[in-house]
Amino acid sequence: MRLIFRDKLIRICKRRILAYGKGALDNVKKEQPIGVFDSGLGGISVLRRLVDVLPHEDFVYVGDSAHNPYGERSPSQILNLSRQIVDGLVREGAKAVVIACNTATSVAAATLRRELPTIPIVGVEPALKPATEHDPHRRILVMATPVTLRLDKYQQLAKAYGSDSEVISVPCAGLAKRIEQGRLDEADLREMISSLVGRYRGTVDSVVLGCTHYPFVARQIREVIGDVPFFDGANGVTHRLKSLLSKDHALAKDDVAGSVTLRSSLNDPKVLERYRRFLKMEL
């Protein structure tokens, strides 16, 4: 994985522009990695989709497992943690950043875009729009962290797309933290899911997974809720990122396979091994 710090990148860009013109700058952009981050391993559910759709790109994934879960922290803490990670990715030359965390998107995305106007920053949000476009959509269950559900961003989404649906918002305190631990087939996890949403079995038309950790336990949730359609934000993020990079002539060349570099804020080899396992996990 080749990373170039921002000051070095600027020097390279200036030399190539002088020598070859704007086309050289476009080539530099194409070669730069895409940064992806989450409060832990949950964003790997988004990373998997990004890799599927953009197989020639290099990705650097940062999981902030040392501060997981963001969904139970204050907005100021979430903003500061997100800012530190994004600043680090930009210093390493990331051509775009994906916030693969619903909570961090709700809290930090707008601020980070103002602070870094030249870097495409794409955030994930609860997939209410596709859920309301799918029939039937009379009752939609949204599972998300307490912070995500409290913020104006989510309230605006629910108002915009839930006008002809009953949107049932369920704060799932502790679920992301439990998923972060792994061991997804143990009884205590199913009991937690059942206690959170078991009462809705057979009464909803679809489920929106409003936290990027939750797709990793979609099977367990389906066992509790019933066999209904599930929606998450990975497709929307991926299509948006691809569109922005294409518009900026920054998509990687299609003659070389891309790569994935995984990092964690926890200095623990077991955590990175868990990241690798979740990246390859069958869902």
C-alpha positions as CSV (number, residue, x, y, z in Angstrom):
1,M,0.0,0.0,0.0
2,R,1.6,3.3,-1.1
3,L,0.7,6.4,0.9
4,I,2.0,9.9,0.2
5,F,1.9,12.7,2.9
6,R,0.0,15.8,1.9
7,D,3.0,18.2,1.6
8,K,4.9,15.6,-0.5
9,L,1.8,15.1,-2.6
10,I,1.5,18.9,-3.3
11,R,5.2,19.0,-4.4
12,I,4.7,16.1,-6.7
13,C,1.5,17.6,-8.2
14,K,3.2,21.0,-8.8
15,R,6.2,19.3,-10.6
16,R,3.9,17.2,-12.8
17,I,1.6,20.0,-13.6
18,L,4.5,22.2,-14.7
19,A,5.9,19.3,-16.8
20,Y,2.8,17.7,-18.2
21,G,-0.2,19.9,-17.4
22,K,-3.5,19.1,-15.7
23,G,-3.6,15.5,-16.9
24,A,-0.7,14.7,-14.6
25,L,-2.7,16.0,-11.6
26,D,-5.6,13.7,-12.6
27,N,-3.2,10.7,-12.7
28,V,-1.9,11.6,-9.2
29,K,-5.5,11.6,-7.9
30,K,-6.2,8.3,-9.5
31,E,-3.3,6.7,-7.6
32,Q,-4.3,8.0,-4.2
33,P,-6.1,5.8,-1.7
34,I,-9.6,6.3,-0.3
35,G,-9.9,6.6,3.4
36,V,-12.7,4.8,5.2
37,F,-13.4,5.0,9.0
38,D,-15.8,3.9,11.7
39,S,-16.0,3.7,15.4
40,G,-14.8,0.1,15.1
41,L,-15.3,-2.8,12.8
42,G,-18.9,-1.9,11.8
43,G,-17.8,0.2,8.8
44,I,-16.2,-3.0,7.3
45,S,-19.8,-3.7,6.1
46,V,-19.5,-0.6,4.0
47,L,-15.9,-1.3,3.0
48,R,-17.0,-4.7,1.6
49,R,-19.5,-3.0,-0.7
50,L,-16.9,-0.4,-1.8
51,V,-14.4,-3.1,-2.7
52,D,-17.1,-5.0,-4.7
53,V,-18.0,-1.9,-6.8
54,L,-14.6,-0.2,-6.9
55,P,-12.2,-3.2,-7.1
56,H,-9.3,-1.1,-8.6
57,E,-9.2,1.4,-5.7
58,D,-6.8,1.3,-2.8
59,F,-8.6,1.6,0.6
60,V,-7.3,2.5,4.0
61,Y,-9.7,1.5,6.7
62,V,-9.4,3.0,10.2
63,G,-11.5,1.4,13.0
64,D,-11.5,3.5,16.2
65,S,-12.1,0.5,18.4
66,A,-10.4,2.3,21.3
67,H,-13.4,4.7,21.5
68,N,-16.2,2.3,20.4
69,P,-19.1,2.8,20.4
70,Y,-19.6,6.4,19.1
71,G,-23.3,6.0,19.4
72,E,-23.1,6.3,23.2
73,R,-20.7,9.3,23.3
74,S,-21.5,13.1,23.2
75,P,-21.6,15.0,19.9
76,S,-18.5,17.0,20.8
77,Q,-16.5,13.8,21.5
78,I,-17.7,12.3,18.2
79,L,-16.7,15.4,16.3
80,N,-13.3,15.5,17.8
81,L,-12.6,11.8,17.2
82,S,-13.8,12.0,13.6
83,R,-11.8,15.1,12.9
84,Q,-8.6,13.5,14.2
85,I,-9.1,10.4,12.0
86,V,-10.0,12.4,8.9
87,D,-7.1,14.8,9.3
88,G,-4.7,11.8,9.5
89,L,-6.1,10.3,6.4
90,V,-5.9,13.6,4.5
91,R,-2.3,14.0,5.6
92,E,-1.5,10.6,4.1
93,G,-3.0,11.8,0.8
94,A,-6.5,10.3,0.7
95,K,-8.3,11.5,-2.3
96,A,-11.7,11.0,-0.6
97,V,-13.0,10.0,2.8
98,V,-16.0,7.7,3.6
99,I,-17.5,8.1,7.0
100,A,-18.8,4.5,7.4
101,C,-20.6,5.3,10.6
102,N,-24.2,6.6,10.8
103,T,-23.6,8.4,14.1
104,A,-20.3,10.1,13.0
105,T,-22.0,11.1,9.7
106,S,-24.9,12.7,11.6
107,V,-22.6,14.6,14.0
108,A,-19.5,15.4,12.0
109,A,-20.0,15.2,8.2
110,A,-21.2,18.8,7.6
111,T,-18.5,20.3,9.8
112,L,-15.7,18.2,8.1
113,R,-17.0,19.2,4.6
114,R,-16.7,22.9,5.6
115,E,-13.3,22.4,7.0
116,L,-12.0,20.3,4.1
117,P,-13.9,21.7,1.0
118,T,-11.5,20.2,-1.5
119,I,-11.8,16.6,-0.3
120,P,-15.0,14.6,-1.1
121,I,-16.4,13.4,2.2
122,V,-19.2,10.9,1.9
123,G,-21.3,9.7,4.8
124,V,-23.6,6.9,5.5
125,E,-27.2,7.4,6.7
126,P,-30.1,5.2,7.6
127,A,-31.6,3.8,4.4
128,L,-35.1,5.1,4.9
129,K,-35.5,6.2,1.3
130,P,-35.1,2.8,-0.3
131,A,-37.2,1.3,2.5
132,T,-40.1,3.6,1.7
133,E,-39.8,2.9,-2.0
134,H,-40.2,-0.8,-1.4
135,D,-43.7,-2.2,-1.3
136,P,-45.2,-2.8,1.2
137,H,-43.9,-0.1,3.4
138,R,-46.7,0.6,5.9
139,R,-44.5,-0.1,9.0
140,I,-40.8,0.3,8.9
141,L,-38.5,-0.6,11.8
142,V,-35.3,1.4,12.2
143,M,-32.6,0.0,14.4
144,A,-29.9,2.6,15.3
145,T,-27.8,3.9,18.1
146,P,-29.4,6.3,20.6
147,V,-27.4,9.3,19.4
148,T,-28.3,8.7,15.7
149,L,-32.0,8.6,16.5
150,R,-31.8,11.8,18.7
151,L,-30.1,14.0,16.1
152,D,-31.8,16.4,13.7
153,K,-30.3,14.6,10.7
154,Y,-32.3,11.4,11.4
155,Q,-35.5,13.3,12.4
156,Q,-35.3,15.1,9.0
157,L,-34.9,11.8,7.2
158,A,-37.8,10.3,9.0
159,K,-40.0,13.3,8.2
160,A,-39.0,13.4,4.6
161,Y,-39.4,9.7,3.7
162,G,-41.8,8.5,6.3
163,S,-44.9,10.6,5.3
164,D,-46.9,7.5,4.2
165,S,-45.2,5.0,6.5
166,E,-45.2,4.4,10.2
167,V,-41.5,4.6,11.2
168,I,-40.7,2.8,14.4
169,S,-37.4,4.0,15.7
170,V,-35.7,1.6,18.2
171,P,-32.5,2.8,20.1
172,C,-30.3,-0.2,20.3
173,A,-28.0,0.8,23.2
174,G,-25.1,-1.7,23.6
175,L,-25.7,-3.7,20.4
176,A,-22.8,-2.2,18.4
177,K,-20.4,-2.7,21.4
178,R,-21.5,-6.3,21.7
179,I,-21.0,-6.9,17.9
180,E,-17.5,-5.3,18.2
181,Q,-16.5,-8.2,20.6
182,G,-17.2,-10.8,17.9
183,R,-18.6,-14.2,18.9
184,L,-21.8,-13.6,16.9
185,D,-23.3,-17.0,17.4
186,E,-23.5,-16.9,21.1
187,A,-26.8,-17.0,23.0
188,D,-26.3,-13.7,24.8
189,L,-26.3,-11.8,21.5
190,R,-29.5,-13.3,20.3
191,E,-31.1,-12.6,23.7
192,M,-30.0,-8.9,23.4
193,I,-31.5,-8.6,19.9
194,S,-34.7,-10.3,21.1
195,S,-35.0,-7.9,24.0
196,L,-34.6,-4.9,21.7
197,V,-36.9,-5.8,18.8
198,G,-38.5,-9.2,19.5
199,R,-41.9,-7.5,20.2
200,Y,-42.1,-6.4,16.6
201,R,-42.0,-9.9,15.1
202,G,-44.5,-10.3,12.4
203,T,-45.7,-6.7,12.6
204,V,-43.3,-4.7,10.3
205,D,-42.8,-4.7,6.6
206,S,-39.1,-4.0,6.5
207,V,-36.1,-3.3,8.7
208,V,-33.6,-0.5,8.3
209,L,-30.2,-1.2,9.8
210,G,-29.2,2.2,10.9
211,C,-25.7,1.3,12.3
212,T,-23.0,-0.2,10.1
213,H,-22.3,-2.8,12.8
214,Y,-25.8,-4.3,12.4
215,P,-25.4,-6.0,8.9
216,F,-23.1,-8.5,10.6
217,V,-25.9,-9.7,12.7
218,A,-28.7,-9.4,10.0
219,R,-29.2,-13.2,10.2
220,Q,-29.7,-13.1,13.9
221,I,-32.1,-10.1,13.6
222,R,-34.1,-11.9,10.9
223,E,-34.5,-14.9,13.2
224,V,-36.0,-12.6,15.8
225,I,-38.1,-10.3,13.5
226,G,-39.1,-12.6,10.7
227,D,-38.2,-12.8,7.0
228,V,-38.7,-9.3,5.8
229,P,-36.5,-7.1,3.6
230,F,-33.5,-5.4,5.2
231,F,-32.0,-2.1,4.1
232,D,-28.6,-0.5,5.0
233,G,-26.7,2.5,3.7
234,A,-23.8,0.8,2.0
235,N,-25.2,0.9,-1.5
236,G,-26.0,4.6,-1.3
237,V,-22.6,5.5,0.0
238,T,-20.9,3.5,-2.7
239,H,-22.8,5.0,-5.6
240,R,-22.3,8.5,-4.3
241,L,-18.6,8.0,-3.9
242,K,-18.2,6.5,-7.4
243,S,-20.2,9.4,-8.9
244,L,-18.0,12.0,-7.1
245,L,-14.8,10.4,-8.1
246,S,-15.9,10.0,-11.7
247,K,-16.9,13.6,-11.9
248,D,-13.5,14.6,-10.5
249,H,-11.7,12.2,-13.0
250,A,-10.2,10.5,-9.9
251,L,-11.3,6.9,-10.4
252,A,-8.4,4.5,-10.3
253,K,-7.2,3.0,-13.6
254,D,-8.8,-0.4,-14.3
255,D,-5.6,-2.2,-15.2
256,V,-4.4,-2.8,-11.7
257,A,-6.1,-4.6,-8.8
258,G,-6.8,-2.5,-5.7
259,S,-5.8,-3.2,-2.1
260,V,-7.2,-2.9,1.4
261,T,-5.2,-1.8,4.4
262,L,-6.8,-2.3,7.8
263,R,-5.9,-0.2,10.9
264,S,-7.2,0.1,14.4
265,S,-6.7,2.7,17.2
266,L,-6.2,-0.3,19.5
267,N,-2.7,-1.6,19.5
268,D,-3.9,-5.2,19.6
269,P,-3.2,-7.8,16.9
270,K,-6.4,-9.7,17.9
271,V,-8.5,-6.7,16.9
272,L,-6.9,-6.5,13.4
273,E,-7.4,-10.2,13.0
274,R,-11.1,-9.7,13.9
275,Y,-11.3,-6.9,11.2
276,R,-9.8,-9.3,8.6
277,R,-12.3,-12.0,9.6
278,F,-15.3,-9.6,9.3
279,L,-14.0,-8.4,5.9
280,K,-14.2,-12.0,4.6
281,M,-17.3,-13.1,6.5
282,E,-20.2,-14.6,4.6
283,L,-23.4,-12.6,5.3
